């Protein structure tokens, strides 16, 4: 069991357990935020509140996990700049869990982002935004010397995961085509 605060915030197990225990709080925040917005007459209070809390709650634990230090904090980790090298290595060793995990890092951003922000209502925009966020985190891992692998493949997998998740929510944010009424000629 987790006995110290370092075990709660500094281990993958602690982050996962904290996320599970924090779920009721996230639901309450979403409900209060939506009710407040509804009371204030805001547009789409439920959808926007659900999207914001989902985006935050679904992304933060993953980002926290990838920013946890490795076994030797303060030591520069490996830098991998050859595309698909790490992915092929993971596939060769049967470690698809790492691939799936990387694809889930920005999945909530990809799913909820377009629902909340009009500027993200394109799979390509989500892909680019997630790639930028992921590149920032990978650079940060290396600069902070967290003894982790900073890999271009992580950026690719994070971005592709976000883009795929945006396709899952496409039905709710897709561009609506304007319906032009047909002209009817009377008496012809």
N, CA, C and O of each residue as an XYZ file, in Angstrom:
752
protein
N       0.840     -1.185      0.000
C       0.000      0.000      0.000
C       0.883      1.246      0.000
O       2.059      1.180      0.358
N       0.323      2.361     -0.395
C       1.063      3.615     -0.472
C       1.046      4.298      0.895
O      -0.011      4.686      1.393
N       2.245      4.439      1.498
C       2.325      4.971      2.859
C       2.802      6.416      2.941
O       2.438      7.123      3.881
N       3.600      6.872      1.990
C       4.130      8.231      2.052
C       3.586      9.055      0.895
O       3.104      8.504     -0.095
N       3.665     10.372      1.022
C       3.175     11.243     -0.041
C       3.994     11.058     -1.305
O       3.463     11.228     -2.403
N       5.304     10.707     -1.185
C       6.114     10.467     -2.369
C       5.603      9.268     -3.161
O       5.663      9.254     -4.390
N       5.105      8.275     -2.454
C       4.554      7.111     -3.141
C       3.247      7.465     -3.843
O       2.904      6.862     -4.861
N       2.516      8.440     -3.303
C       1.261      8.857     -3.916
C       1.490      9.677     -5.174
O       0.789      9.489     -6.169
N       2.458     10.581     -5.146
C       2.647     11.474     -6.284
C       3.842     11.111     -7.158
O       3.969     11.634     -8.265
N       4.716     10.235     -6.690
C       5.943      9.954     -7.411
C       6.051      8.573     -8.006
O       7.135      8.170     -8.426
N       4.957      7.833     -8.054
C       4.990      6.501     -8.669
C       3.798      6.351     -9.613
O       2.776      7.019     -9.456
N       3.944      5.481    -10.573
C       2.835      5.222    -11.499
C       1.628      4.671    -10.750
O       0.488      5.036    -11.040
N       1.879      3.805     -9.801
C       0.785      3.234     -9.014
C       0.029      4.332     -8.268
O      -1.202      4.330     -8.232
N       0.766      5.264     -7.677
C       0.135      6.364     -6.955
C      -0.695      7.247     -7.862
O      -1.789      7.672     -7.491
N      -0.173      7.530     -9.064
C      -0.914      8.372    -10.007
C      -2.193      7.673    -10.446
O      -3.253      8.295    -10.511
N      -2.095      6.382    -10.746
C      -3.280      5.628    -11.180
C      -4.302      5.557    -10.045
O      -5.490      5.789    -10.271
N      -3.861      5.246     -8.852
C      -4.782      5.160     -7.715
C      -5.403      6.522     -7.415
O      -6.598      6.618     -7.136
N      -4.583      7.577     -7.475
C      -5.105      8.923     -7.268
C      -6.141      9.303     -8.313
O      -7.126      9.976     -8.008
N      -5.917      8.871     -9.543
C      -6.880      9.158    -10.613
C      -8.200      8.451    -10.376
O      -9.269      9.028    -10.574
N      -8.122      7.217     -9.955
C      -9.348      6.464     -9.679
C     -10.099      7.086     -8.509
O     -11.317      7.255     -8.563
N      -9.368      7.426     -7.453
C     -10.014      8.026     -6.282
C     -10.526      9.433     -6.576
O     -11.464      9.893     -5.926
N      -9.924     10.123     -7.545
C     -10.336     11.475     -7.892
C     -11.513     11.545     -8.842
O     -12.029     12.633     -9.101
N     -11.951     10.412     -9.368
C     -13.057     10.406    -10.325
C     -14.341     11.018     -9.768
O     -14.968     11.817    -10.465
N     -14.763     10.682     -8.543
C     -15.980     11.330     -8.022
C     -15.836     12.854     -7.925
O     -16.799     13.581     -8.172
N     -14.657     13.336     -7.572
C     -14.429     14.778     -7.512
C     -14.534     15.396     -8.903
O     -15.106     16.475     -9.057
N     -13.989     14.724     -9.915
C     -14.081     15.238    -11.290
C     -15.538     15.318    -11.738
O     -15.929     16.278    -12.401
N     -16.332     14.330    -11.387
C     -17.756     14.341    -11.751
C     -18.469     15.498    -11.045
O     -19.285     16.191    -11.653
N     -18.162     15.702     -9.776
C     -18.779     16.815     -9.042
C     -18.378     18.170     -9.635
O     -19.216     19.062     -9.769
N     -17.112     18.322     -9.987
C     -16.662     19.578    -10.603
C     -17.416     19.815    -11.902
O     -17.860     20.932    -12.170
N     -17.561     18.772    -12.705
C     -18.281     18.899    -13.971
C     -19.736     19.299    -13.728
O     -20.255     20.179    -14.416
N     -20.392     18.675    -12.771
C     -21.789     18.989    -12.481
C     -21.958     20.426    -11.985
O     -22.832     21.147    -12.466
N     -21.131     20.844    -11.030
C     -21.233     22.209    -10.506
C     -20.909     23.245    -11.576
O     -21.568     24.281    -11.660
N     -19.903     22.970    -12.389
C     -19.540     23.891    -13.462
C     -20.679     24.028    -14.475
O     -21.001     25.132    -14.913
N     -21.282     22.895    -14.841
C     -22.399     22.929    -15.795
C     -23.603     23.657    -15.215
O     -24.239     24.445    -15.915
N     -23.927     23.410    -13.948
C     -25.061     24.089    -13.323
C     -24.805     25.588    -13.205
O     -25.711     26.390    -13.434
N     -23.593     25.970    -12.853
C     -23.245     27.387    -12.783
C     -23.390     28.042    -14.158
O     -23.956     29.129    -14.274
N     -22.889     27.391    -15.178
C     -22.997     27.941    -16.531
C     -24.445     28.016    -16.997
O     -24.845     28.972    -17.662
N     -25.212     27.015    -16.647
C     -26.625     27.018    -17.029
C     -27.355     28.170    -16.347
O     -28.165     28.859    -16.967
N     -27.061     28.368    -15.071
C     -27.652     29.468    -14.312
C     -27.280     30.816    -14.929
O     -28.098     31.737    -14.944
N     -26.060     30.937    -15.436
C     -25.581     32.183    -16.047
C     -26.041     32.332    -17.493
O     -25.788     33.369    -18.107
N     -26.711     31.324    -18.055
C     -27.226     31.406    -19.411
C     -26.194     31.159    -20.495
O     -26.374     31.601    -21.629
N     -25.125     30.466    -20.169
C     -24.068     30.185    -21.147
C     -24.546     29.163    -22.173
O     -25.413     28.336    -21.890
N     -23.980     29.234    -23.342
C     -24.316     28.274    -24.393
C     -23.665     26.927    -24.086
O     -22.520     26.868    -23.639
N     -24.394     25.871    -24.325
C     -23.916     24.496    -24.153
C     -23.210     24.254    -22.813
O     -22.062     23.812    -22.797
N     -23.866     24.532    -21.714
C     -23.180     24.405    -20.427
C     -22.759     22.975    -20.102
O     -21.679     22.762    -19.552
N     -23.590     22.000    -20.431
C     -23.277     20.612    -20.099
C     -22.162     20.082    -20.983
O     -21.216     19.461    -20.498
N     -22.276     20.329    -22.275
C     -21.261     19.842    -23.209
C     -19.890     20.461    -22.926
O     -18.882     19.756    -22.889
N     -19.858     21.779    -22.726
C     -18.584     22.445    -22.478
C     -17.959     22.002    -21.159
O     -16.747     21.794    -21.091
N     -18.756     21.858    -20.129
C     -18.239     21.422    -18.833
C     -17.730     19.985    -18.904
O     -16.669     19.669    -18.365
N     -18.480     19.129    -19.564
C     -18.057     17.734    -19.739
C     -16.756     17.670    -20.527
O     -15.852     16.911    -20.179
N     -16.659     18.467    -21.591
C     -15.459     18.455    -22.422
C     -14.243     18.990    -21.659
O     -13.156     18.420    -21.759
N     -14.411     20.059    -20.913
C     -13.279     20.632    -20.175
C     -12.770     19.690    -19.090
O     -11.567     19.458    -18.979
N     -13.674     19.157    -18.303
C     -13.259     18.247    -17.232
C     -12.700     16.961    -17.829
O     -11.708     16.431    -17.328
N     -13.315     16.455    -18.882
C     -12.805     15.249    -19.533
C     -11.422     15.454    -20.116
O     -10.562     14.582    -20.000
N     -11.204     16.593    -20.737
C      -9.892     16.909    -21.311
C      -8.834     16.974    -20.214
O      -7.768     16.369    -20.337
N      -9.126     17.698    -19.157
C      -8.175     17.854    -18.058
C      -7.949     16.528    -17.332
O      -6.812     16.095    -17.143
N      -9.043     15.897    -16.932
C      -8.946     14.664    -16.134
C      -8.367     13.504    -16.941
O      -7.691     12.634    -16.391
N      -8.631     13.496    -18.234
C      -8.127     12.409    -19.072
C      -6.701     12.588    -19.539
O      -6.078     11.628    -19.995
N      -6.161     13.807    -19.437
C      -4.800     14.058    -19.899
C      -3.800     14.165    -18.754
O      -2.688     13.648    -18.860
N      -4.170     14.818    -17.673
C      -3.238     15.083    -16.582
C      -2.540     13.829    -16.033
O      -1.317     13.851    -15.891
N      -3.246     12.750    -15.723
C      -2.536     11.585    -15.174
C      -1.483     11.009    -16.135
O      -0.412     10.584    -15.702
N      -1.790     10.996    -17.422
C      -0.826     10.478    -18.404
C       0.404     11.371    -18.465
O       1.533     10.880    -18.488
N       0.187     12.675    -18.490
C       1.318     13.607    -18.532
C       2.143     13.472    -17.253
O       3.373     13.495    -17.291
N       1.464     13.335    -16.140
C       2.161     13.167    -14.866
C       3.048     11.926    -14.916
O       4.204     11.969    -14.497
N       2.514     10.835    -15.421
C       3.281      9.588    -15.486
C       4.508      9.742    -16.375
O       5.594      9.292    -16.010
N       4.350     10.374    -17.543
C       5.511     10.465    -18.431
C       6.541     11.478    -17.929
O       7.672     11.497    -18.414
N       6.165     12.313    -16.970
C       7.125     13.254    -16.401
C       7.739     12.755    -15.094
O       8.536     13.462    -14.477
N       7.377     11.546    -14.668
C       8.017     10.975    -13.478
C       9.465     10.635    -13.821
O       9.744     10.163    -14.923
N      10.387     10.869    -12.890
C      11.786     10.547    -13.174
C      12.021      9.045    -13.237
O      11.286      8.250    -12.650
N      13.078      8.681    -13.973
C      13.486      7.281    -14.063
C      14.227      6.862    -12.805
O      14.040      7.452    -11.741
N      15.063      5.849    -12.927
C      15.763      5.318    -11.753
C      16.868      6.235    -11.247
O      17.211      6.187    -10.066
N      17.433      7.072    -12.120
C      18.520      7.967    -11.723
C      18.193      9.413    -12.101
O      18.726      9.926    -13.086
N      17.325     10.077    -11.333
C      17.018     11.473    -11.653
C      18.286     12.319    -11.625
O      19.181     12.085    -10.813
N      18.353     13.289    -12.505
C      19.535     14.129    -12.601
C      20.521     13.626    -13.644
O      21.540     14.265    -13.905
N      20.218     12.492    -14.230
C      21.053     11.931    -15.292
C      20.299     12.096    -16.603
O      19.106     11.805    -16.691
N      21.010     12.564    -17.616
C      20.370     12.717    -18.932
C      19.964     11.351    -19.453
O      20.754     10.406    -19.454
N      18.727     11.266    -19.893
C      18.236     10.015    -20.458
C      18.672      9.867    -21.906
O      19.431     10.681    -22.430
N      18.185      8.826    -22.531
C      18.512      8.556    -23.928
C      17.706      9.495    -24.834
O      16.545      9.797    -24.558
N      18.328      9.938    -25.895
C      17.668     10.763    -26.896
C      17.567      9.933    -28.168
O      18.582      9.504    -28.715
N      16.343      9.706    -28.639
C      16.112      8.879    -29.817
C      15.420      9.707    -30.892
O      14.239     10.034    -30.775
N      16.171     10.044    -31.943
C      15.649     10.924    -32.986
C      15.405     10.222    -34.308
O      15.063     10.880    -35.291
N      15.570      8.904    -34.367
C      15.330      8.154    -35.597
C      13.875      7.670    -35.596
O      13.499      6.841    -34.768
N      13.056      8.188    -36.526
C      11.641      7.785    -36.541
C      11.461      6.278    -36.705
O      12.141      5.637    -37.506
N      10.541      5.737    -35.937
C      10.094      4.344    -35.955
C      11.110      3.347    -35.396
O      10.823      2.151    -35.357
N      12.275      3.799    -34.968
C      13.273      2.894    -34.396
C      12.749      2.259    -33.106
O      12.803      1.041    -32.932
N      12.243      3.101    -32.211
C      11.738      2.593    -30.934
C      10.472      1.763    -31.117
O      10.285      0.751    -30.441
N       9.604      2.190    -32.032
C       8.362      1.455    -32.276
C       8.675      0.052    -32.792
O       8.102     -0.929    -32.319
N       9.572     -0.038    -33.752
C       9.946     -1.349    -34.298
C      10.596     -2.220    -33.238
O      10.385     -3.433    -33.217
N      11.384     -1.617    -32.360
C      12.011     -2.357    -31.269
C      10.948     -2.880    -30.298
O      11.021     -4.023    -29.847
N       9.968     -2.043    -29.984
C       8.890     -2.479    -29.085
C       8.072     -3.603    -29.706
O       7.717     -4.566    -29.027
N       7.773     -3.482    -30.991
C       7.019     -4.532    -31.688
C       7.825     -5.829    -31.710
O       7.279     -6.911    -31.493
N       9.128     -5.715    -31.973
C       9.987     -6.904    -32.025
C      10.036     -7.629    -30.687
O      10.158     -8.853    -30.640
N       9.941     -6.868    -29.599
C       9.972     -7.475    -28.263
C       8.583     -7.751    -27.707
O       8.447     -8.168    -26.557
N       7.552     -7.522    -28.511
C       6.182     -7.819    -28.089
C       5.641     -6.882    -27.025
O       4.715     -7.246    -26.300
N       6.197     -5.686    -26.916
C       5.757     -4.734    -25.900
C       4.758     -3.742    -26.497
O       5.042     -2.549    -26.609
N       3.598     -4.248    -26.874
C       2.576     -3.374    -27.462
C       1.910     -2.490    -26.412
O       1.286     -1.487    -26.758
N       2.034     -2.845    -25.145
C       1.464     -2.024    -24.076
C       2.067     -0.631    -24.053
O       1.367      0.349    -23.797
N       3.360     -0.539    -24.318
C       4.035      0.763    -24.365
C       3.510      1.592    -25.531
O       3.340      2.805    -25.407
N       3.256      0.945    -26.652
C       2.729      1.641    -27.832
C       1.327      2.163    -27.542
O       1.021      3.323    -27.819
N       0.486      1.313    -26.988
C      -0.888      1.711    -26.660
C      -0.886      2.819    -25.612
O      -1.650      3.778    -25.719
N      -0.033      2.688    -24.603
C       0.065      3.716    -23.574
C       0.442      5.073    -24.154
O      -0.124      6.094    -23.766
N       1.399      5.088    -25.083
C       1.785      6.339    -25.722
C       0.646      6.925    -26.550
O       0.504      8.144    -26.637
N      -0.153      6.074    -27.148
C      -1.272      6.564    -27.950
C      -2.392      7.131    -27.068
O      -3.223      7.905    -27.545
N      -2.418      6.754    -25.796
C      -3.458      7.238    -24.884
C      -3.111      8.558    -24.187
O      -3.986      9.188    -23.593
N      -1.830      8.986    -24.255
C      -1.406     10.175    -23.519
C      -2.267     11.389    -23.861
O      -2.734     12.080    -22.956
N      -2.486     11.661    -25.144
C      -3.289     12.818    -25.542
C      -4.617     12.406    -26.184
O      -5.208     13.176    -26.940
N      -5.075     11.207    -25.887
C      -6.355     10.752    -26.431
C      -7.514     11.612    -25.910
O      -8.424     11.943    -26.671
N      -7.490     11.972    -24.640
C      -8.561     12.816    -24.092
C      -8.545     14.190    -24.740
O      -9.600     14.769    -25.000
N      -7.360     14.713    -25.001
C      -7.246     15.984    -25.705
C      -7.852     15.859    -27.099
O      -8.578     16.748    -27.545
N      -7.559     14.765    -27.781
C      -8.097     14.557    -29.119
C      -9.604     14.364    -29.125
O     -10.286     14.831    -30.038
N     -10.124     13.687    -28.124
C     -11.562     13.421    -28.071
C     -12.343     14.666    -27.648
O     -13.315     15.045    -28.301
N     -11.917     15.298    -26.557
C     -12.676     16.409    -25.984
C     -12.299     17.776    -26.539
O     -13.134     18.680    -26.557
N     -11.064     17.946    -26.991
C     -10.610     19.242    -27.496
C     -11.510     19.832    -28.572
O     -11.924     20.985    -28.450
N     -11.829     19.071    -29.633
C     -12.709     19.621    -30.676
C     -14.132     19.904    -30.192
O     -14.816     20.768    -30.739
N     -14.570     19.180    -29.174
C     -15.908     19.448    -28.627
C     -15.959     20.807    -27.949
O     -16.999     21.466    -27.943
N     -14.845     21.222    -27.382
C     -14.818     22.460    -26.605
C     -14.258     23.654    -27.367
O     -14.719     24.781    -27.186
N     -13.267     23.409    -28.217
C     -12.571     24.509    -28.878
C     -12.724     24.414    -30.387
O     -12.286     23.445    -31.007
N     -13.347     25.427    -30.969
C     -13.589     25.439    -32.414
C     -12.286     25.352    -33.204
O     -12.268     24.791    -34.299
N     -11.211     25.892    -32.673
C      -9.925     25.859    -33.362
C      -9.340     24.465    -33.506
O      -8.403     24.268    -34.279
N      -9.869     23.509    -32.786
C      -9.392     22.125    -32.881
C     -10.356     21.229    -33.653
O     -10.226     20.006    -33.597
N     -11.302     21.794    -34.360
C     -12.291     20.987    -35.068
C     -11.795     20.539    -36.432
O     -12.409     20.814    -37.464
N     -10.690     19.856    -36.408
C     -10.099     19.242    -37.586
C      -9.134     18.184    -37.070
O      -8.370     18.433    -36.137
N      -9.168     17.024    -37.668
C      -8.262     15.960    -37.249
C      -6.812     16.421    -37.425
O      -5.961     16.110    -36.592
N      -6.528     17.153    -38.493
C      -5.167     17.635    -38.750
C      -4.724     18.630    -37.693
O      -3.564     18.621    -37.281
N      -5.635     19.489    -37.248
C      -5.283     20.450    -36.197
C      -5.010     19.743    -34.878
O      -4.079     20.092    -34.153
N      -5.833     18.745    -34.575
C      -5.616     17.962    -33.355
C      -4.264     17.263    -33.439
O      -3.497     17.272    -32.476
N      -3.973     16.661    -34.579
C      -2.694     15.975    -34.782
C      -1.527     16.941    -34.561
O      -0.577     16.608    -33.852
N      -1.591     18.121    -35.156
C      -0.513     19.104    -35.035
C      -0.387     19.609    -33.596
O       0.721     19.734    -33.074
N      -1.520     19.898    -32.958
C      -1.485     20.411    -31.589
C      -0.925     19.362    -30.629
O      -0.092     19.676    -29.779
N      -1.377     18.133    -30.763
C      -0.886     17.056    -29.902
C       0.598     16.807    -30.150
O       1.344     16.546    -29.206
N       1.036     16.882    -31.399
C       2.456     16.704    -31.702
C       3.280     17.800    -31.042
O       4.350     17.530    -30.497
N       2.788     19.032    -31.087
C       3.491     20.135    -30.435
C       3.573     19.963    -28.930
O       4.628     20.174    -28.332
N       2.450     19.577    -28.312
C       2.436     19.341    -26.861
C       3.373     18.198    -26.495
O       4.112     18.282    -25.514
N       3.340     17.149    -27.273
C       4.180     15.988    -27.006
C       5.663     16.323    -27.183
O       6.493     15.920    -26.368
N       5.991     17.053    -28.237
C       7.390     17.453    -28.453
C       7.880     18.296    -27.279
O       9.007     18.129    -26.814
N       7.024     19.206    -26.800
C       7.383     20.023    -25.643
C       7.713     19.139    -24.437
O       8.717     19.363    -23.761
N       6.874     18.138    -24.166
C       7.099     17.264    -23.012
C       8.346     16.404    -23.183
O       9.076     16.174    -22.219
N       8.594     15.931    -24.394
C       9.787     15.123    -24.639
C      11.054     15.960    -24.451
O      12.037     15.482    -23.885
N      11.030     17.190    -24.919
C      12.170     18.093    -24.727
C      12.352     18.379    -23.244
O      13.475     18.397    -22.739
N      11.231     18.603    -22.543
C      11.279     18.868    -21.113
C      11.865     17.678    -20.352
O      12.662     17.870    -19.433
N      11.485     16.461    -20.718
C      12.058     15.268    -20.087
C      13.582     15.272    -20.214
O      14.294     14.970    -19.257
N      14.067     15.614    -21.392
C      15.507     15.593    -21.639
C      16.209     16.734    -20.902
O      17.241     16.518    -20.266
N      15.655     17.944    -20.982
C      16.275     19.115    -20.362
C      16.306     18.985    -18.839
O      17.287     19.368    -18.202
N      15.243     18.452    -18.262
C      15.178     18.285    -16.806
C      15.978     17.086    -16.316
O      16.055     16.838    -15.113
N      16.569     16.347    -17.236
C      17.388     15.163    -16.917
C      16.631     14.203    -15.987
O      17.050     13.927    -14.862
N      15.523     13.718    -16.494
C      14.675     12.814    -15.722
C      15.036     11.345    -15.907
O      14.333     10.463    -15.414
N      16.129     11.082    -16.618
C      16.554      9.707    -16.884
C      15.445      8.912    -17.575
O      15.106      7.798    -17.174
N      14.895      9.518    -18.621
C      13.866      8.867    -19.428
C      14.286      8.945    -20.888
O      15.146      9.744    -21.258
N      13.678      8.120    -21.698
C      13.954      8.150    -23.129
C      13.095      9.242    -23.756
O      11.867      9.202    -23.679
N      13.751     10.211    -24.375
C      13.044     11.267    -25.120
C      13.089     10.853    -26.578
O      14.147     10.881    -27.207
N      11.935     10.468    -27.115
C      11.907      9.828    -28.421
C      10.945     10.517    -29.381
O       9.853     10.941    -29.003
N      11.378     10.615    -30.622
C      10.510     11.137    -31.670
C       9.323     10.191    -31.878
O       8.245     10.629    -32.280
N       9.514      8.915    -31.608
C       8.419      7.958    -31.738
C       7.317      8.215    -30.715
O       6.139      8.004    -31.003
N       7.695      8.671    -29.522
C       6.675      9.035    -28.530
C       5.821     10.193    -29.052
O       4.602     10.202    -28.878
N       6.466     11.157    -29.686
C       5.733     12.294    -30.263
C       4.766     11.791    -31.330
O       3.602     12.189    -31.359
N       5.254     10.919    -32.199
C       4.395     10.380    -33.273
C       3.219      9.598    -32.704
O       2.081      9.787    -33.134
N       3.485      8.725    -31.743
C       2.411      7.907    -31.169
C       1.411      8.758    -30.388
O       0.204      8.528    -30.473
N       1.903      9.738    -29.628
C       0.999     10.631    -28.885
C       0.082     11.372    -29.842
O      -1.120     11.480    -29.601
N       0.651     11.884    -30.934
C      -0.131     12.666    -31.900
C      -1.133     11.787    -32.640
O      -2.281     12.187    -32.835
N      -0.714     10.603    -33.051
C      -1.626      9.693    -33.758
C      -2.762      9.255    -32.832
O      -3.910      9.151    -33.263
N      -2.445      9.000    -31.565
C      -3.489      8.641    -30.602
C      -4.522      9.739    -30.441
O      -5.720      9.466    -30.361
N      -4.058     10.987    -30.392
C      -4.988     12.126    -30.282
C      -5.847     12.244    -31.532
O      -7.049     12.496    -31.446
N      -5.226     12.062    -32.697
C      -5.983     12.160    -33.954
C      -7.035     11.057    -34.046
O      -8.166     11.316    -34.456
N      -6.677      9.841    -33.672
C      -7.651      8.742    -33.694
C      -8.793      9.000    -32.716
O      -9.951      8.716    -33.023
N      -8.471      9.533    -31.546
C      -9.517      9.847    -30.562
C     -10.426     10.950    -31.079
O     -11.627     10.939    -30.809
N      -9.863     11.912    -31.826
C     -10.708     12.975    -32.380
C     -11.690     12.407    -33.401
O     -12.800     12.917    -33.554
N     -11.279     11.361    -34.089
C     -12.194     10.718    -35.042
C     -13.347     10.035    -34.319
O     -14.449      9.936    -34.860
N     -13.099      9.561    -33.093
C     -14.171      8.928    -32.316
C     -15.238      9.933    -31.893
O     -16.406      9.574    -31.743
N     -14.839     11.195    -31.701
C     -15.822     12.204    -31.293
C     -16.290     13.054    -32.471
O     -17.038     14.011    -32.270
N     -15.877     12.735    -33.670
C     -16.180     13.527    -34.854
C     -17.670     13.786    -35.021
O     -18.061     14.881    -35.423
N     -18.493     12.814    -34.724
C     -19.939     12.945    -34.903
C     -20.491     14.156    -34.155
O     -21.439     14.781    -34.630
N     -19.935     14.500    -33.016
C     -20.444     15.599    -32.203
C     -19.857     16.957    -32.581
O     -20.455     17.989    -32.274
N     -18.707     16.975    -33.235
C     -18.111     18.269    -33.572
C     -17.951     18.503    -35.072
O     -17.434     19.541    -35.483
N     -18.383     17.566    -35.878
C     -18.192     17.673    -37.326
C     -18.833     18.946    -37.878
O     -19.818     19.445    -37.335
N     -18.268     19.453    -38.944
C     -18.872     20.643    -39.557
C     -20.259     20.305    -40.099
O     -20.456     19.288    -40.764
N     -21.173     21.147    -39.809
C     -22.537     20.950    -40.311
C     -22.661     21.706    -41.631
O     -22.298     22.878    -41.717
N     -23.167     21.043    -42.639
C     -23.363     21.729    -43.915
C     -24.687     22.469    -43.868
O     -25.680     21.979    -43.331
N     -24.675     23.632    -44.429
C     -25.897     24.440    -44.450
C     -26.874     23.833    -45.448
O     -26.495     23.455    -46.557
N     -28.110     23.749    -45.046
C     -29.140     23.215    -45.920
C     -29.783     24.392    -46.647
O     -30.361     25.284    -46.027
N     -29.671     24.376    -47.952
C     -30.244     25.446    -48.761
C     -31.605     24.972    -49.250
O     -31.698     23.944    -49.921
N     -32.662     25.711    -48.923
C     -33.984     25.271    -49.374
C     -34.075     25.355    -50.901
O     -33.546     26.263    -51.542
N     -34.766     24.371    -51.435
C     -34.936     24.346    -52.896
C     -35.993     25.372    -53.315
O     -36.973     25.606    -52.607
N     -35.774     25.959    -54.452
C     -36.770     26.884    -55.007
C     -37.860     26.075    -55.680
O     -37.590     25.159    -56.457
N     -39.057     26.418    -55.377
C     -40.176     25.744    -56.025
C     -40.882     26.731    -56.927
O     -41.331     27.790    -56.489
N     -40.970     26.376    -58.162
C     -41.645     27.232    -59.120
C     -43.137     26.896    -59.099
O     -43.544     25.760    -59.342
N     -43.909     27.886    -58.810
C     -45.362     27.694    -58.715
C     -45.960     27.912    -60.091
O     -45.667     28.898    -60.767
N     -46.790     26.989    -60.485
C     -47.544     27.131    -61.741
C     -46.743     26.721    -62.964
O     -47.136     27.046    -64.084
N     -45.683     26.049    -62.793
C     -44.909     25.645    -63.974
C     -45.150     24.184    -64.225
O     -44.600     23.622    -65.172
